[in-house]
Amino acid sequence: MKLILFSFSLFVVVSLKAQDTIKLVSNLNPDQQAELDYNNGLAALNKKEYSVAVDLFAKAITSKPTFDKALCNRAICYTNLKKHNEAIADINQALKINAQNPETFFNKGLIYFDTNLKDSEIVALDNCLRLNPAHPEAAYYKGLLLYETKEFDKAIEFYSKAITSNANYAYAYNDRASAKRAKNDYAGAISDYEKALTIDNNLFFIYNNLGSAYRLNKNHSKAVEAYSKALKANPAYLIALINRGAANFENNDLKAAQADFEEVLKKEPNNSSAYNNLASIAIKNKDYKKGKDMATKAIEHDAKNGPAYYNRGIAKQMLREEESCCADWKKAFELGVESAKLFINATCID
């Protein structure tokens, strides 16, 4: 019986860093007028009024063409407006004026992060860390890149650097936990997830990640508890509801598992995974007709749901529908369900 399970590992927040406000005096000269426009632009940026901020930073730059902070902050606005060419042009101009500001390199890295240009992002983050080795956000984003390429040991190294620079960096603890989980260090992952939650227990997705680590560590009761906390914090978080159902299933609490998957369908009637998981429960309860019906509904909502074909094949075999069960297992294998090959070899004749 195949359940479709889900688990989030990473939660990325792109947060480009605005430069500081500049103090002003009265009787403004042109440079001071530029600084006033800059401060007003910064206020608009902080209120997410990006187009307004662009115009204000433009006025500041017109008055003071060497105003690197205004160029950097206008680049942030352009990034949020998805005008990436303009953002890169501004960042590069800011770096021509001042190539020693690590925040400018960091923001350049996040522009490349937003455009998925990973090689360029790495160069920018490395330059930021060269100028400020204790920059927590640059180390964190470098960890993200290494995690994506499955270089988990190196990712852990950079997440640890971020944590050393900022002991309250909940996201870094969460993502270091996910890297540890990928290395099968479940105890280490659990410790880091729990630490992240002591820093910020409003990050509901971390409860889900903690539940998945407990599940992998075969502690299903603690997994159910963690998923329940995720759902308490965010009742609409269907991934945690599906995962709690899976944990209940693995703990042989079929009644609780069924209730969870049925609740998913109340909230999302077209959820193919929930139908397939109900098929798994029905098959385990030896209700093969219901198993077949639930798997069929899963396939109707997602024709590429390989585990649903696998489960329907089992149900059909038990209902003595020999020919069609082989077709389902072959389809499941085609869709990546390796265990279907065992049934094909044992039962099906080409």
Order of alpha helices (4+ residues) and beta strands (2+ residues): alpha-alpha-alpha-alpha-alpha-alpha-alpha-alpha-alpha-alpha-alpha-alpha-alpha-alpha-alpha-alpha-alpha-alpha-alpha
